[in-house]
């Protein structure tokens, strides 16, 4: 119940294309769903996050779509650029409990071809 | 404004030794968590500190211990190192919201 399943493991997209990464969770107590971007040798950096009371959140080229009934959420990167090439992690946490333990997915390695 | 600072950046230790990793949280953050990230995997939660107390712990053995100081900085200690402890150790801080991660300490156990 504590797992977050992420797919695909790797993704290759042409420049200007749309990158889509999916995550699924089991624990309905999760109430905060962030996406992190990680470059080699660096720590993860927060991209965008969503709470289950909204179905979509957009920040620039990044959009999270959230399906509460299916317990799934996804990251869409519009107009993908070579600089977006990185590993992306979804995560889930139960912030209402007052703790901030994140359960991370296994990551998606994105490569955007120039 | 400095983000999360971790030291050292790289470390090589021999099996059986002990190691201490250090973390300074982002200014204004009072909660520090430690994660272990094996190569090609997502970060795994080790434990979290708030008000100098361990508030929550993941599935890690007692060889992993920590401390938080009054200035909110933190240390992660690992005793009796195993080859399997080789990983990137990430410190993350927060103030009731999303985490800010440091760049990590790359620990190699030989």
Interface residues (C-beta under 8 A of the other chain):
Chain A: X6 X32 X34 X36 X41 X42 X43 X44 X45 X46 X49 X89 X91 X99 X100 X101 X102 X103 X104 X105 X106 X107
Chain B: X4 X31 X33 X35 X40 X41 X42 X43 X44 X45 X48 X55 X56 X58 X90 X92 X94 X98 X99 X100 X101 X102 X103 X104
